[in-house]
Amino acid sequence: MTADLLPGQRYSAVVAQGVRMRAMKKVLNEVRKERWRQDAKWGVQNHPPLYWLGILGEEFGEVSKAMIEDQPRSTREELIQVAAVAVAAVECGDRMEWWREDEEAPDA
């Protein structure tokens, strides 16, 4: 294992990095599953950017409510939903080519 260490990197830092990577992978898998659930429920969503802002705002409001009401499990679930909605918005933007910078970019 020490052969994989970068110069100056300690073994404990490598272990900590591995723990963080596993935690990130677990969360991203939950976001992916939530995206699948959303698509199964609503189908592919192609909304203009401001509509996505409204959806994200509503989801953020649910996170805020759960936090204010001191509901940690609900807070976590709502944060996963916020992340999944953000991913859905990016997917839509990619499909609709929102990111194009030329003058032929579609109106959203």
Secondary structure, DSSP 4 states (H G I P E B T S, - for coil): -GGGPPTT--HHHHHHHHHHHHHHHHHHHHHHHHHHHHHHHH------HHHHHHHHHHHHHHHHHHHHTT-HHHHHHHHHHHHHHHHHHHHHHHHHTTT--STTPPP-
